Amino acid sequence: MDARAAEEVETGVKKRGRKPQEPNPAPVLEAKANVTDPASRIMKTRGGYVQGYNGQAVVTEEQIILAAEITLARRTT
């Protein structure tokens, strides 16, 4: 963050986008973990949130399954 501020002062041009914020060192009280299935993730759906996996499938025009795989949703925050 200091490097960003120094670059803005040096160039005289403000950077686009939101300014980064310092991470909060305190744990989030509403954070949850699934102890029975730690590989699954909380995923957003039309009806709310579910605990699950992201399934991917490849099929032909005749709906014959060629490949299927379960992938994990990666958290970015």
C-alpha positions in Angstrom: 0.0 0.0 0.0 2.9 2.3 0.7 4.4 1.5 -2.7 1.1 2.4 -4.4 0.9 5.8 -2.5 4.6 6.5 -3.4 3.9 5.7 -7.1 0.9 8.0 -7.1 3.0 10.8 -5.6 5.9 10.1 -8.0 3.8 10.1 -11.2 1.2 12.6 -10.1 -1.6 10.3 -11.3 -4.0 8.5 -9.1 -4.3 4.8 -9.7 -7.7 3.4 -10.9 -9.8 1.2 -8.7 -10.3 0.9 -5.0 -7.5 1.6 -2.7 -6.3 -1.6 -0.9 -7.2 -1.9 2.8 -5.2 -3.3 5.6 -6.2 -6.8 6.4 -8.2 -7.3 9.6 -6.0 -9.4 12.0 -9.0 -10.4 14.1 -10.9 -13.6 13.0 -14.3 -13.1 11.5 -16.9 -14.3 14.1 -19.3 -15.5 11.5 -16.7 -17.6 9.7 -17.7 -21.3 9.5 -15.9 -24.5 8.7 -17.3 -27.9 8.0 -15.4 -30.4 10.2 -17.1 -33.5 8.7 -16.2 -32.6 5.1 -13.4 -30.0 4.9 -13.0 -30.5 1.2 -16.5 -29.1 0.4 -17.2 -25.4 0.2 -20.1 -23.0 0.9 -21.5 -22.0 -2.5 -24.0 -19.3 -3.5 -27.1 -20.5 -5.3 -30.3 -18.9 -6.5 -32.0 -20.0 -3.3 -29.2 -19.0 -0.9 -26.1 -20.9 0.1 -25.4 -24.7 0.1 -22.4 -26.8 1.3 -21.2 -28.7 -1.7 -18.9 -29.2 -4.6 -18.6 -27.9 -8.1 -19.4 -30.6 -10.6 -18.3 -30.4 -14.3 -19.4 -32.7 -17.1 -18.7 -33.1 -20.8 -21.5 -34.7 -22.9 -22.2 -35.4 -26.5 -25.2 -34.0 -28.4 -26.9 -37.3 -27.6 -26.3 -36.6 -23.9 -23.7 -39.4 -23.4 -21.3 -38.5 -20.6 -17.7 -38.3 -21.9 -16.0 -37.0 -18.7 -17.0 -35.9 -15.3 -15.0 -34.2 -12.5 -15.6 -32.7 -9.1 -13.7 -29.5 -8.5 -13.3 -27.3 -5.5 -14.5 -23.7 -5.5 -11.4 -21.6 -4.5 -11.8 -18.8 -2.0 -10.4 -15.5 -3.1 -10.9 -13.7 0.1 
